[in-house]
Amino acid sequence: MAFKIRRIDYFYTTVKDEPGEGYKLLSVLADLGINLLSFTAIPIGPEHTQLTIFPEDAAKLEDEAKKVGIALDGPHPALLVQGDDELGALAGIHAKLYDEGVNVFASSGVADGKGNYGYVLYVRADDFDRAASALNI
């Protein structure tokens, strides 16, 4: 089972829950040359959506966001796993974290349908070094 694990940083921003808000933010980020590794959007109450941005270059996102007035919460550490899509591919990763007492408090993943997957693991900042050590990164 071939896979790669690395640290990534993510940021939150909140927008009104209205048509086009995700599009507007993604368009601005693209215009600024911000390459994303992952992106999620979840509702937070009846009128707002929290967007989670995983940039390839966190410093560039922070710098460019300040210039255009995008309020960001972060950076926060996460783990990005990319690998061959095989049955049980993530079980070994979770077992190593469990053995070290590291709690994965959230995760999100997707397979590309061509034999590969991407998976983001959220661990608490105070657990991050132990998680990284357990996963040899």
N, C-alpha and C positions, 0 to 999 in steps of 0.2 A: 504494500500500500504506500504509494508515494504521495507526500504532501509537504507543504511548506507552511510554517507558522511565523508570524511576525507581529510586532507591536504596531498598532496604529492609534492615532488620536482621533477623537470625535468631538463634535460641538453640537449644541442645541440652539435652535432659534424658534420662536413662536410666531405664528401668523394667524390672521382671522380665518375661520373655516368658511371660505368662500371660493367659488369656482375661479381657477386660474392662479391662485396664490403659490402653489407648488411650481407651476410653470414659470411664474415671474422670477422666483428665487433661482430656479435652475438655469434660466436664461441669463440672469445677471452673473451667476457663477461661471457659466460657459464663456460669456463675453470677457470676463476677467482672467480667463485662462486657468481656472481652477479645475483640475482633474479629480473626479470622485472615484473612490474605491467602493463606496457603498452609500446608500441614502435610504432613509425610512421616514414615514410620516404616520403619526398616530393622533387620534383625537384626544384632547385634554379638556373635557367639559363640552358644553353645547355650542360654544362659539369660537373655539380656538383649536389649532392643530400644532403639535410639536414636530418640527423637522429635525432629524438627526443627520448630520453631515459628516462623512468620513473622507477627508481630503487626502490626496496623495502627499501634498506638501502643506502641513499644518501652519507653518510660519507664513507661507504665502497667503493662505486663507485669512489668517488673522490680520495681516497687513492690508490686504485688499478690502476686507469687510469693514475695517475702520474707515477707509477712504470713502466708501459709499454708504456708510451709516447702517450696516447690518449688525444688530446686537447679537453677540454670541455668548453662550455659556460654555466654557471649556478653556483649554483642552482637557479631556478625560481619556484615560488609557483603555484600550481594548485589545483583543487578540484577533487577528485575521488568519484564518486557516484556508488554504487553497490546495486542492488535491484531486486525486483520482476518485471518482464516484464508485465506491464499492459498498456492498452491504456491510453495515457495522463500522463504516469508516470513522465515525466520530466517537464510538464507544471507547476506544483506547485513549483518546485525548481526555475524555471526561474521567476515565479511570485514574489517570495520572494526577489530575487535579483533585479528585476525591481522596486519593491516597495522601495528598499533602494538606488536606483539610480546607481546600480552596472552594468557595461557593461560586458557582456560575449563577448570577442573579438574573441574567437574561441572555438570550441568544437568538440569532436569526440566520437562516441559510437558504441556499438555493442551488439546485443542480442545473447545469446548462443543457441537458439532454444529449450531450455529446461525450459523456463520460467524465466530466469534471464538476467540481462543486466549489462554492465559496461559503464560508461560515464565520460569523462574527460572534465572539464570546465576550460578554461583559463581566468583569470581575471588579470587586471593590478596589479602590486605589491602594489601600493598605494591604491588600492581598496580592497586588500585581507582581511584586518581586518574587514571591514564592511561586506564583503561577508560572512566571517566566523561567524560573529555575527548574521547576518540575517538567517543563516542556522543552528544556535545553535551548532556550532562545536568549 
